[in-house]
Amino acid sequence: MTTRIYTPASDRYAGGMPYRRCGQSGVMLPQLSLGFWLNFGSESNRRKMHSIIYYAFDHGITHLDLANNYGPPVGAAESLLGSMMQTSLKPFRDELFISTKAGHEMWPGPYGEWGSRKQLMSSIDRSLQRLHVDYVDLFYSHRFDPDTPLEETLQALVDIVKQGKALYVGISKYPPEAAEKAYRYLAAHDVHCLAYQGKYNLLHRDVEENGILQQAATAGSGFVAFSPLAQGLLTDRYAGGTVPNGSRMASGQFLRPEMLTPQLMERLERYREVARGRGETLAAMSLAWLLHDERVSSVIIGASSIAQLEENLKAVHRAPFSHEELALLAQS
Ligand SMILES: NC(=O)c1ccc[n+]([C@@H]2O[C@H](COP(=O)([O-])OP(=O)(O)OC[C@H]3O[C@@H](n4cnc5c(N)ncnc54)[C@H](OP(=O)(O)O)[C@@H]3O)[C@@H](O)[C@H]2O)c1
């Protein structure tokens, strides 16, 4: 298949997308970043996936978030972006901030997942090959490994930076105590932890309650929010309790119809009412709510169509939240 010549929008930095400093670092991230978790697998329509990526870049989304295992199958998302990095996106490497991760199931056998030096070192090399880049901008330890000495995982991150394979490193889904050790260890080895990546949305606020959000800020690390729309629950995708064909819930792997309980539907309706009052959709308001906290450096959205992306981009032109709105959104 031939890749069309791509000319990015000349006004892509003309003020639409605001950028936020990622912790105490030199890196500015777009307030909305594009995630490659489930929407960029090998079975999806390639032309459509390319269009979503181009649309994102045309609108100032410079940060693309991947992982070794994103697809399906594992590796497919990196391969897709890699094919573009060889062709249409090649001239724009310096404008892109590409992150990837290692730690979830990637290949069979004892070295294919978790946080050993073996897993991380092998994985970054394979990611660079699939992505067709000399380095990634940010490399994350994708999850805390309770069985590997933390120092082994962290030293691998340090060495990956020192070998020039990643410019920055980060951690994802680490419990607070391990995160604290990670911030300290990396700093003591002259490598700043650029970001903590954690699940955060109106329905899942653990990072507020367990201190992760503030801990990252105190350490000078950014906080990057994933699954900001609770995989589609915080949108109109399942309004009225219907499960459309082709939706993430229809595939049943990470979202299941039984999650649509009467309690959740009632809560979503209350949130939708607040959104209506602001003249926003539930999706745009949910993203705006995350960005209203300055400690959130960037929000990584997933989008399976340009229409979704277009709707979600409205979150960057949000009105401030009133005390009343915040109080209503604080109710579970
Ligand atoms: N560090 C980690 O462990 C981790 C874990 C999960 C995710 N992440 C990162 O975070 C990214 C985002 O996660 P996520 O995909 O769960 O994010 P999300 O934004 O919460 O969910 C994305 C899904 O919501 C639906 N959606 C999005 N916008 C919509 C709209 N305007 N109207 C209706 N439906 C809409 C789509 O579902 P349909 O597909 O049904 O259309 C889309 O695929 C991932 O790609 C990945 O980069 C990281």
The ligand as a MOL file (V3000), in Angstrom:
LIG
                    3D

  0  0  0     0  0            999 V3000
M  V30 BEGIN CTAB
M  V30 COUNTS 48 52 0 0 0
M  V30 BEGIN ATOM
M  V30 1 N -0.1120 3.1530 31.3860 0
M  V30 2 C -1.0900 2.2950 31.2160 0
M  V30 3 O -1.0980 1.2090 31.7940 0
M  V30 4 C -2.2210 2.6330 30.2940 0
M  V30 5 C -3.4340 1.9290 30.3940 0
M  V30 6 C -4.4680 2.2980 29.5340 0
M  V30 7 C -4.2950 3.3230 28.6180 0
M  V30 8 N -3.0890 3.9650 28.5430 0 CHG=1
M  V30 9 C -2.8650 5.0390 27.5550 0
M  V30 10 O -3.9360 5.9480 27.5710 0
M  V30 11 C -4.5240 6.0130 26.2790 0
M  V30 12 C -5.9790 6.3190 26.3850 0
M  V30 13 O -6.6450 5.2750 27.0850 0
M  V30 14 P -8.0980 4.8760 26.6960 0
M  V30 15 O -8.1340 4.4420 25.2610 0
M  V30 16 O -8.6390 3.9650 27.7170 0 CHG=-1
M  V30 17 O -8.7830 6.3360 26.7900 0
M  V30 18 P -10.2610 6.8740 26.8510 0
M  V30 19 O -10.1680 8.2070 26.1790 0
M  V30 20 O -10.7650 6.8090 28.2440 0
M  V30 21 O -11.1370 5.8600 25.9920 0
M  V30 22 C -11.0320 5.8290 24.6020 0
M  V30 23 C -12.2950 5.2380 23.9930 0
M  V30 24 O -13.4280 5.9980 24.3940 0
M  V30 25 C -14.3080 6.1570 23.3000 0
M  V30 26 N -14.3580 7.5880 22.9610 0
M  V30 27 C -13.3550 8.4930 22.9780 0
M  V30 28 N -13.8220 9.7100 22.6520 0
M  V30 29 C -15.1470 9.5700 22.4290 0
M  V30 30 C -16.1780 10.4680 22.0750 0
M  V30 31 N -15.9330 11.7600 21.8910 0
M  V30 32 N -17.4420 9.9750 21.9240 0
M  V30 33 C -17.7040 8.6700 22.1140 0
M  V30 34 N -16.7700 7.7550 22.4540 0
M  V30 35 C -15.5060 8.2180 22.6190 0
M  V30 36 C -13.7470 5.3330 22.1630 0
M  V30 37 O -14.3180 4.0590 22.2890 0
M  V30 38 P -14.6660 3.1320 21.0180 0
M  V30 39 O -13.3670 2.4460 20.7370 0
M  V30 40 O -15.7360 2.2530 21.5380 0
M  V30 41 O -15.0900 4.0190 19.9070 0
M  V30 42 C -12.2820 5.2970 22.4860 0
M  V30 43 O -11.6200 4.1910 21.9300 0
M  V30 44 C -4.1780 4.6690 25.6370 0
M  V30 45 O -4.2500 4.6810 24.2410 0
M  V30 46 C -2.7620 4.5060 26.1300 0
M  V30 47 O -1.8980 5.3110 25.3580 0
M  V30 48 C -2.0670 3.6420 29.3650 0
M  V30 END ATOM
M  V30 BEGIN BOND
M  V30 1 1 1 2
M  V30 2 2 2 3
M  V30 3 1 2 4
M  V30 4 1 4 5
M  V30 5 2 4 48
M  V30 6 2 5 6
M  V30 7 1 6 7
M  V30 8 2 7 8
M  V30 9 1 8 9
M  V30 10 1 8 48
M  V30 11 1 9 10
M  V30 12 1 9 46
M  V30 13 1 10 11
M  V30 14 1 11 12
M  V30 15 1 11 44
M  V30 16 1 12 13
M  V30 17 1 13 14
M  V30 18 2 14 15
M  V30 19 1 14 16
M  V30 20 1 14 17
M  V30 21 1 17 18
M  V30 22 2 18 19
M  V30 23 1 18 20
M  V30 24 1 18 21
M  V30 25 1 21 22
M  V30 26 1 22 23
M  V30 27 1 23 24
M  V30 28 1 23 42
M  V30 29 1 24 25
M  V30 30 1 25 26
M  V30 31 1 25 36
M  V30 32 1 26 27
M  V30 33 1 26 35
M  V30 34 2 27 28
M  V30 35 1 28 29
M  V30 36 1 29 30
M  V30 37 2 29 35
M  V30 38 1 30 31
M  V30 39 2 30 32
M  V30 40 1 32 33
M  V30 41 2 33 34
M  V30 42 1 34 35
M  V30 43 1 36 37
M  V30 44 1 36 42
M  V30 45 1 37 38
M  V30 46 2 38 39
M  V30 47 1 38 40
M  V30 48 1 38 41
M  V30 49 1 42 43
M  V30 50 1 44 45
M  V30 51 1 44 46
M  V30 52 1 46 47
M  V30 END BOND
M  V30 END CTAB
M  END
